[in-house]
Amino acid sequence: MLTCAKGGNIVKKLSKQLKPNRSFFPEKVIQFGSGNFMRGFLNWQLQQMNNQHLFNGSAVLVKPTRHPSKVSLEEQDYLYTVILEGFFQGEIVHTSEIITTANRLINPYDEWETYLQLAEDEELAFIISNTTEAGIQFDEKDCLIDQPSTSFPGKLTALLYKRFQLKNRGFTIIPCELIDRNGEKLKEVVLQYASLWNLEQDFINWIHAENTFCCSLVDRIVPGYPRDQAELLNQEHGYIDNLMVKAEPYLLWVIEGPQELKETFPLKKAGLNVIVTNDMTPYRERKVHLLNGPHTAMVPLGLLAGLETVEDVMNDKDFAFFVNHLMSQEIIPLLPLPTEELNTYATSIMERFKNPFIRHELTSIALNSVSKYKARLLPLLIKYQEKNQELPPLMTASLAALFLTYRGSQYKPNDSQEVLEVFSKAWKNPETVAFTILGNKNLWEKDLSTVPDLVDEVTTYIHKLRKDGARAVLKKMLNKKQPPSLLKLNERDNVAVALRPITASETLYLDSISITANHDIPQGHKIALTNIRTSTNVIKYGYPIGHTLKEITRGDWLHTHNVKTNLDGELKYSYQQDIHQVKYPKKNLTFQGYRRANGKVGIRNDLYIVPTVGCVNGTAEYMLKEFEALHPDLGTFDNITILKHPYGCSQLGEDHENTRSILIDAVKHPNAGGVLVFGLGCENNVVAEFKELLGDYDASRVKFLVAQEVGNEIDAGLERLEEIYEAAKYDHREPIPIAELNIGLKCGGSDGFSGITANPLLGAFSDFLISQGGSTILTEVPEMFGAEQMLMARAENEQVFEDIVHLINDFKQYFHSYGEPVYENPSPGNKAGGITTLEDKSLGCTQKAGTAPVVDVLQYGEKISKKGLSLLQAPGNDLVASSALAAADCHLVLFTTGRGTPFGSFVPTVKVATNSTIYEHKKHWMDFNAGPLLERQMNEVLEEFIEKVIAVASGEKTRNEANGVREIAIFKTGVTL
């Protein structure tokens, strides 16, 4: 097949004709799964072994499900390209390699006998799978062995049984599914099928004796087909490849299995980061490395500084910082447990270290320090070096200090005679002591002098410790460990964000590269990482945010004076679905909420007074004061709110409909335990018509009052409020699954950190809540401009895509109808905070929506109707948009801000600060600080945020509620009479 590429060059689709010298190897691996991950992980590793003639085998691929493949491997003769791209060992990596290790593909649903024939080939020794976390499941409906099972373990059991019948040797089976103890789980399910199918005991014995089920842990990010770069890559390769896979250079595969695997499956010999181990249990590592490791590391440095106890160490500012930094920067990142769990454990350890009632002598801990270092820190030191291609400075300094303490001049070491003699002899030549001791296999069970740079680094630290002392060395080392000044958000970016104010001529470091600022650069603003030509795209978040107006020099400040938006006019869109949803495990979390008679759920038991017209706002306030005087504790109500607005009369057409729709939405909101609808009597928004449009309602909870129809409207209103008060007397909270939460997503007063901290936090929370079965709504349509195609690509189906197109274009037409430019954004406050163009703002803004598919598009005034992520038509104005979210039945609104704002909607409005400065400055406005995301991991901050949202949903007051700020604003577009 010939295709014409850009520039007129004729290129062919990748096939065996383009790889005439391809080596054909026998099939040795049965591979369940042919998706991006397996092709970028397993098949790539088989290729590396074959390249070095270590394995000389290929894989036969088996489809685990009935789902048809988007692109056929057969069309390209099972050839495809793996592109490794990213940073590795301080260098940018970009490599492409044609993979030839996929030999053929069997669809067991169509080729059952061909599939079973695999059991006959004794060269097939390995079965490796990745069928997703749900793949290793038992399905009791798979009741026949002579036809394809729906589950992967069922199909595997049938193959194993055929192998057993042929009296052939078993397999080494290595599942890669991301579940705990995956090998044991798979074996358990296989045995369930053997029982279900009443297979003989000899087969079960054969499973145990002849097959090895290995547990494994895999780590490689494989984004898959590089859609946005495909055309360029095809030109670069000189062929068209519809199956190319992009992956990161980093790879880790831990296999718990027999050591013979290193020989029979020689991944490690091929230079791959593959660990074959007999025990993957991480909890022993947690204790040995995170509790005992810092103990061992602090001892020699503390002794050299004249400290006596662990308490002395923890009460010393320099040494406490050393211990904290050692744990957080050199140990925790290496341990295979969730960071949140490790941080919690580390905090408890720090508290135990500070215990003033225990005098833990450093000299007692120093007993047998060499063997302790070998067990507790040496594995981490080596792992750190292998992972980062550099030595961990604090662990290395501690090792050098240990050598000094074993010299015996300042402190008498306590160890075996054999160990003491090794050090005594080595110290006779101080210049070679590091080389001599590190090279002693009797001490370390290996030659540590071969560890890259270890001899030189230990020698250097010994000299520094002898010359300057332990405290001075630590201070100098830790002063270099200051928080970063710049943040690069995506590897493709040509700008970085300043994490603090930068002064002109200041030299900064990013990824070990120095950059000198040519100007003063405010916090949150952008600095050029490279020279950028005039009219060239400025890249942030991995996407263009505008183009340069002049030549840019590395270190320049980029902002509105030299960058302009690329956006202009309406665009034509096409549906190209691209969904990469991040899913979280179900946690079965609940909050304490109110179950309404109609089945809906509220997080507040609020009493609303809803004026149908602005003329009665003042009267409603007087009525409220009288009622509060009668019920100062509010009874079972959380808040009493008058939804004051200036509308309801002198409005026409759409404006009148909008006012009525939003107020009806408020009356029917599940957070309302009771509502008094209060009219004047002569307004457009007639109460009788309003009541009719309201539909079904609880007459004991919703009351109506028309001021002109009663004598004393205050007394009449109080009478109705008392009736509502009685009806709500027994309302109470009860446990409700978080799957029933609807959450609004909003930002305002954004700054340069909004798209780095708070908005991604909301995006992660949105993904989490949707994974639990809940719902979120994103609005602010004008702030989707410039990033709308990312949302369109996430449309659940083509109808939703068309709805998003209309949402965007209708709002652009709204701008045009008033003769206003579509892209006159961001605001002055946004610009002051570092946001330069609408693309800059929108790419940060839309991160609030996470990665979930868009399931629905709501018009202004409509209520949510589908679980998942919905988009809502509303402007960017903070109060109007937040009111629209509340009207759509959002229980609360999550509102991110970098500049600060005191407002609140008529539902709880959680203010999330994008930076710690504004959080500390305006604590009486703010509910949560996302600023620590500049230093902490997303998962640990997300856990704290989930707890905060659940607390608010369970009744904890937000700052706007505590400050008595609860408001409503209605969208107005037309004339006023």
Summary of the structure (lengths in Angstrom):
residues: 977
radius of gyration: 33.1
end to end distance: 68.6
largest distance: 107.6
contacts: 3310
relative contact order: 0.06
helix: 41%
strand: 18%
